[in-house]
Each structure stands twice: as structure tokens, then as C-alpha cells.
């Protein structure tokens, strides 16, 4: 097994074709985060703004895993470097699906071998699908990402929802209908926009998320969207949608729900072929009592199912509204691997301790 290292900016058309081929042959890699375009957007943003960050390198890299005998490419591992030999998933904490892009049965490369080849001391992850071939043995904490199977359209989704929830009539839809009627009576007719093109809407989403993340946080906390390269990633993704020359299947979706002319909720998602990943939801606090974020799920599901989306991923976490609309879950793992192994044990022990404290105080 050979591992060669390049900067993400050195990905050429041939490498991107091979990357897409591997991704397309493995159903576990259908997430937009596994697309080469996602790595390229993160890399471009790091180069533009990453020099202002102390927590990661100012560019992304890609480890290319090849067969010793045939020299055929068998996998890609996009990553960033952190301090003290730490290896980060490309996009760091932004990335909701992490790991290596490889075939489903790939098992020739050991994690320690990969770390040694890229001169890393340890790799910590928190969004690794448990089907991941390379790092799954290092998983110590398990999570779930609720998903909606929308293959065949909205009516087919509803049938699956009834079966998954074990009820002939999912109550969440009656609730959404009731809330929708109240919104129409008190605020005006509902309007769903599947693809907003306005940078003002994106900026409003960013403002709402920053305000939300600062609630209960220590003073002077810097949120994700206040980190320059991360802010740049989000704006770059919307700009890709506006580019007339970009005909690819990787793109973002900025969706909104209005009552009359009043903005109620926003959802920023990533799309790759038939998969939509809901990334950043936000709602206007002024209209919080109307549960606009929950109401938005119905038209979003209907519209994207009609547009050919077969899977909507709600993102990691068992929030009540997610569990009430999902038809299944994707199991995810959190853990770390290192060389020497003792480093990973320390990282995982710290994460387990933090999680235990959070659960104790949230009871």
C-alpha cells in the first residue's frame, strides 16, 4: 500500500474523476461532504482566510491511497492540520460526515500507517459513519443522524413514516397543519422558497445562528460563523449556485418559509445527486411561538422529494422534531486514533468526560 500526499489545490480532472467514481460505487458515501467539490471549497476558503486562524493550517491536503502492485487509486483522505500533530477532517467541526473515501470493503490500510504517512500524531472524529472501513475500530461514543427516506415522492415517505413510527397516522403532520392554519390566520399566507439566491437571506441566517450559539456561552465566545474561513465557505457555496458555468451535481440549497412578507425560518442545506443534507436551520425569534422551523420541514420534504431527492439527512442529534419526522437513522461514531495509541486514549477519555458532564447538567 502506497500513500502519497498532495495539496487539495493540486486535484486535477483525472483525480476528481477517480474520486467521483469511488464515491459513486459506495452507497455509504452518498453524503455531499464526501464530494471532491466540498474539499475544494474548504481549501479555497482556507487559502483566502485561513491564515487568520490559529487552530488549523491555511490549506487542505489529500492523502491518496494506492495499491503497491497495480498503483491503482483505492482511496482519498482529505484533511487539515491542527497544532501538535493533530489531523482534522477537512472542514473540521463543520463537516457532518467524516472519514476516508474508499470502497465499502477496503481494509488494506491501517490507521497508524495512514497517520505515519501524512506525518500526523492523532486524528479525532465525531461524525464517522459506523460503516467506515478504516477508523471504525476506534469508535468509543455512538450517535445517530435522523434521515427521511423520500424515494418515490412525498406519499411514499409518509407510508414509511407510519411504519417507522408504528402509527397509522403520524401526529406531527396534524400538528404542522394546525400550526400552518394559525400562521395563515394571524400572519398571512405561507410561502416556501426552495432556492433563495439572495446573499441578504444568507447573511440573516448567519446573524441568527451566531445569536443562537451565543445563548448561554461564556462571554467573548467566538462562534463558527465568526471564524473568517468558515464564513467564507458558506458564502462560497451560495456563489457556486449563482455561477452559470457550474453544472455539477454538488450544490447548496438556501430555503425559506414566509408568512405573507414576514420571514419565519431558513434552512441551509447541501445537495449531492439524490441526497439533501440539512446543515444550518434558523428561525426568526420574533415568530418563535409559531414553530416556523418545524412547519418548514413539510414543504421542504414535499418540494425536494418532487425534485428527485431520495434521502434527506437532518444532521446528527436526536432533537424531538427530527425524530418525529424521520423514517430511520444513520449510526455515527466518535473517537480517535493515534500513533502512539496512548494519545487517542487521552483524547477519547476527555470527550467522554465532557459528554458525561453535559448529560448530568441537562437532566
Buried (B, 14 or more C-beta within 10 A) or exposed (E): BBBEBBEBBEBEEEBBEBBBEBBEEBEBBBBBBBBBBBBBBBBBBBBBBBEEBEEBBBBBBBBBBBEEEEEEBBBBBBBBBBEEBBBBBBBBEBBBBBBBBBBEEBEBBBBEBBBEBBEBBBBBBBBBBEBBBBBBEBBBEEBBBBBBBBEEEBEBBBEBBBEBBEEEEBEBBEBBEEBBEBBEEEBEEBBBBBBBEEEEBBEBBBEBBBEBBBEEEEEEEEBBBEBBBBBBBBBBBBBBBEEEEEEEEBBBBBBBBBBEEBBBBBBBBBBBBBBBBBBBBBBBEEBEEBBBBBBBBBBBBBBBBEBEBBBBBBBBEEEEBBBBBBBBBBEBBBBBBBBEEEBBBEBBEEBBEEEEEEEEEEE
